[in-house]
Amino acid sequence: MSADHVEYVKSWLEESGYGLELRLASALRETGGFVGQSIPYSDPLEGKLREADLIYVQEVPMDSRQSARVNVVFECKSSKKNPWVVFDVASGHAHAAARTQAIILAEDAYVRERANELLSDDAIFKYEWFGHAVVSARKGEDTEGLNTAQRAVRQVISATYGMVDFYQAIPGVKVFIPAVVTSAPIVTCRLAPESGEIQVATTEYAQVRAMPEGKKRSLVVHVMSEKYASTHFAETAKRLARTLRHPSE
């Protein structure tokens, strides 16, 4: 293989998002837990066969028969050219229940509700701000239809529901959290409540609420940088799994 071919493939890996996916998978494995890549699933929203980029699983035993699993479903998007803009609003009471933030499955209704209560006390489910939309800032370009950021949110929601269908037969408590990791700069856009001034700031992490097609309840998608995903969010998954060790108590 010529040097030109090598450089071409390296460039393609970064532009396609495969390089980001490979690095993130490696970093997550270093934190412990299970990491799956390119997992096929049937898209429950459109009925098509697709692949989830990554799933990161933290599991703790509940008893001799079942366990608690926190499943973070990652969509990886390489987009260095255009920043991603998250249009934030103050959350107020919008994040009071974990059921709006994660999909929780359990055979026993009491255990499911108890798991919901335990998770709702975690800081990640009491985030001060949430985005009502995220877009790729494309100045002077064709902006019709979904852009990279919007497609990523749609794809990870589809993948998350696909993983729900795939893993729901496993006994125990299962929590599914959709997350998008991007190499693009992430910028929040907020309106100052007093002055009405537009405030713009860079961030490593944001939350975006989206309404899945055919669903009655919105779902929060976590948008973050590669570094944040492999450090802070990996620790968040571990913490949530430990929280669910005894949900029936």
C-alpha positions as MATLAB code, in Angstrom:
seq = 'MSADHVEYVKSWLEESGYGLELRLASALRETGGFVGQSIPYSDPLEGKLREADLIYVQEVPMDSRQSARVNVVFECKSSKKNPWVVFDVASGHAHAAARTQAIILAEDAYVRERANELLSDDAIFKYEWFGHAVVSARKGEDTEGLNTAQRAVRQVISATYGMVDFYQAIPGVKVFIPAVVTSAPIVTCRLAPESGEIQVATTEYAQVRAMPEGKKRSLVVHVMSEKYASTHFAETAKRLARTLRHPSE';
ca = [
       0.000    0.000    0.000;
       1.354    3.371   -0.968;
       1.866    6.255    1.447;
      -0.935    8.113   -0.323;
      -3.348    5.259    0.368;
      -2.355    5.182    4.028;
      -2.962    8.893    4.439;
      -6.232    8.612    2.532;
      -7.512    5.867    4.859;
      -6.400    7.795    7.971;
      -8.250   10.867    6.742;
     -11.327    8.787    5.914;
     -11.331    7.167    9.369;
     -11.396   10.566   11.054;
     -13.963   12.127    8.739;
     -16.299    9.113    8.889;
     -16.289    8.882   12.674;
     -14.716    5.411   12.785;
     -11.536    6.804   14.315;
     -13.546    8.502   17.054;
     -15.455    5.264   17.681;
     -12.255    3.203   17.940;
     -10.617    5.616   20.389;
     -13.715    5.869   22.553;
     -14.176    2.097   22.679;
     -10.553    1.663   23.762;
     -10.820    4.342   26.446;
     -14.073    2.907   27.822;
     -12.589   -0.574   28.077;
      -9.897    0.867   30.304;
     -12.600    1.968   32.771;
     -14.062   -1.525   33.122;
     -17.453   -2.760   32.028;
     -18.527   -4.203   28.702;
     -18.030   -2.377   25.410;
     -19.781   -3.538   22.264;
     -19.196   -2.093   18.800;
     -21.249   -2.095   15.604;
     -24.164   -3.953   17.187;
     -26.933   -4.772   14.700;
     -30.504   -4.042   15.680;
     -33.912   -3.696   14.095;
     -34.938   -0.054   14.109;
     -38.281   -0.099   15.940;
     -39.139    3.353   14.600;
     -38.614    2.576   10.895;
     -38.388   -1.230   10.761;
     -34.929   -1.226    9.148;
     -31.777   -3.144   10.097;
     -29.149   -0.764   11.470;
     -26.019   -0.741   13.645;
     -25.435    0.932   16.994;
     -21.951    2.474   17.095;
     -21.135    1.618   20.723;
     -22.802    0.325   23.834;
     -21.130    0.682   27.226;
     -22.507   -1.508   30.002;
     -21.929   -1.305   33.733;
     -23.465   -4.225   35.622;
     -23.762   -5.012   39.336;
     -25.401   -8.092   40.925;
     -28.712   -7.573   42.721;
     -29.013  -11.153   43.964;
     -28.064  -14.645   42.785;
     -30.540  -14.523   39.890;
     -30.422  -11.046   38.420;
     -28.403   -7.887   38.056;
     -28.761   -4.170   37.445;
     -27.394   -2.953   34.114;
     -26.765    0.596   32.979;
     -26.496    0.659   29.188;
     -25.139    3.803   27.559;
     -25.812    3.753   23.825;
     -23.296    5.939   21.985;
     -23.529    7.499   18.547;
     -20.133    8.804   17.351;
     -19.974   11.764   14.983;
     -16.833   13.365   13.598;
     -17.643   16.963   12.698;
     -14.694   19.286   13.248;
     -15.724   21.808   10.610;
     -18.943   23.124   12.155;
     -19.635   23.710   15.859;
     -22.716   22.088   17.372;
     -25.039   24.643   18.941;
     -27.302   23.543   21.793;
     -30.210   25.907   22.388;
     -30.562   25.790   26.170;
     -33.411   26.710   28.470;
     -33.519   26.504   32.268;
     -34.810   23.075   33.252;
     -36.942   24.078   36.255;
     -38.991   21.016   37.060;
     -38.630   19.522   33.599;
     -36.042   16.996   34.791;
     -37.696   15.967   38.018;
     -38.334   12.372   36.957;
     -35.664   10.027   35.675;
     -38.223    8.484   33.354;
     -37.827   11.512   31.111;
     -34.066   10.980   31.084;
     -33.618    7.244   30.713;
     -35.586    4.150   29.748;
     -35.964    1.854   32.750;
     -37.086   -1.765   32.433;
     -37.853   -4.244   35.215;
     -40.228   -7.177   35.473;
     -41.576   -5.993   38.830;
     -43.454   -2.669   38.738;
     -42.390   -1.745   42.271;
     -38.723   -2.400   41.476;
     -39.053   -0.282   38.335;
     -40.578    2.640   40.203;
     -38.033    2.310   43.003;
     -35.211    2.337   40.442;
     -36.757    5.463   38.958;
     -36.782    7.134   42.387;
     -33.168    6.202   43.079;
     -31.979    7.524   39.722;
     -33.956   10.746   40.026;
     -31.765   11.700   42.992;
     -28.600   11.586   40.897;
     -27.094   14.888   39.786;
     -27.192   13.946   36.110;
     -30.985   13.772   36.295;
     -31.177   17.188   37.943;
     -29.192   19.059   35.330;
     -29.745   22.812   35.494;
     -30.177   23.304   31.748;
     -31.466   21.279   28.836;
     -31.448   21.935   25.128;
     -34.667   21.973   23.159;
     -32.621   21.560   19.974;
     -29.079   21.007   18.697;
     -27.872   21.959   15.224;
     -24.620   22.111   13.310;
     -23.768   25.758   12.642;
     -23.504   25.891    8.859;
     -23.058   29.465    7.752;
     -23.638   30.049    4.084;
     -24.421   26.392    3.381;
     -27.587   24.528    2.456;
     -29.508   24.221    5.709;
     -32.574   22.341    4.492;
     -33.406   19.027    6.143;
     -31.588   17.378    9.034;
     -27.957   18.302    9.562;
     -25.195   16.276   11.255;
     -26.149   17.088   14.839;
     -29.864   16.536   14.298;
     -29.258   13.232   12.510;
     -27.005   12.076   15.350;
     -29.749   12.675   17.921;
     -32.297   10.872   15.774;
     -29.938    7.935   15.166;
     -29.010    7.438   18.819;
     -32.665    7.458   19.877;
     -33.374    4.809   17.263;
     -30.377    2.758   18.449;
     -31.425    3.089   22.093;
     -34.913    1.742   21.445;
     -33.336   -0.990   19.337;
     -31.135   -1.999   22.276;
     -34.202   -1.933   24.553;
     -35.891   -4.519   22.335;
     -32.693   -6.579   22.169;
     -31.975   -6.685   25.922;
     -35.453   -6.581   27.481;
     -35.611  -10.372   27.990;
     -32.584  -10.260   30.317;
     -33.777  -10.462   33.966;
     -33.128   -7.630   36.402;
     -33.206   -3.861   36.111;
     -32.068   -2.353   32.811;
     -31.427    1.340   32.251;
     -30.822    2.728   28.767;
     -29.239    6.140   28.238;
     -28.694    7.653   24.748;
     -25.502    9.661   24.226;
     -23.846   11.368   21.275;
     -20.084   11.885   21.190;
     -18.716   14.413   18.726;
     -15.353   15.862   17.768;
     -17.101   19.129   16.910;
     -16.869   22.042   19.323;
     -20.028   22.116   21.481;
     -21.528   25.540   22.133;
     -24.503   26.442   24.307;
     -26.814   29.291   23.385;
     -28.933   30.765   26.174;
     -31.074   33.839   26.622;
     -30.260   35.798   29.778;
     -33.508   36.014   31.808;
     -32.980   39.605   32.941;
     -31.362   41.357   30.004;
     -32.597   39.150   27.179;
     -29.017   39.049   25.887;
     -27.907   35.980   23.905;
     -25.174   34.163   25.827;
     -22.851   31.796   23.969;
     -20.277   29.552   25.668;
     -18.276   26.434   24.871;
     -18.876   23.261   26.864;
     -17.842   19.614   27.017;
     -21.321   18.340   27.900;
     -24.967   19.230   27.292;
     -28.399   17.641   27.448;
     -30.905   17.782   24.593;
     -34.539   16.772   24.856;
     -36.046   15.100   21.793;
     -39.394   13.505   21.002;
     -38.962   10.049   19.429;
     -41.248    9.277   16.520;
     -44.340    7.416   17.599;
     -43.667    7.990   21.327;
     -45.684   10.030   23.809;
     -42.814   11.024   26.056;
     -39.623   12.901   25.270;
     -36.203   11.430   25.896;
     -33.053   13.284   26.917;
     -29.962   12.723   24.773;
     -26.580   13.459   26.351;
     -24.211   15.292   23.986;
     -20.529   15.382   24.883;
     -16.899   15.471   23.808;
     -14.762   12.360   23.437;
     -12.803   13.170   26.603;
     -15.936   13.751   28.665;
     -17.432   10.443   27.510;
     -14.401    8.354   28.461;
     -13.938    9.973   31.873;
     -16.894   11.735   33.493;
     -19.681    9.858   31.751;
     -18.037    6.471   32.268;
     -17.905    7.252   35.984;
     -21.543    8.337   35.856;
     -22.535    4.925   34.460;
     -20.626    3.187   37.248;
     -22.267    5.362   39.885;
     -25.752    4.740   38.535;
     -25.152    0.992   38.461;
     -24.070    1.022   42.106;
     -27.162    3.056   42.972;
     -29.357    0.304   41.529;
     -27.748   -2.537   43.475;
     -30.744   -2.843   45.852;
     -33.751   -1.151   44.200;
     -36.302   -3.324   46.039;
     -35.306   -1.946   49.464;
];
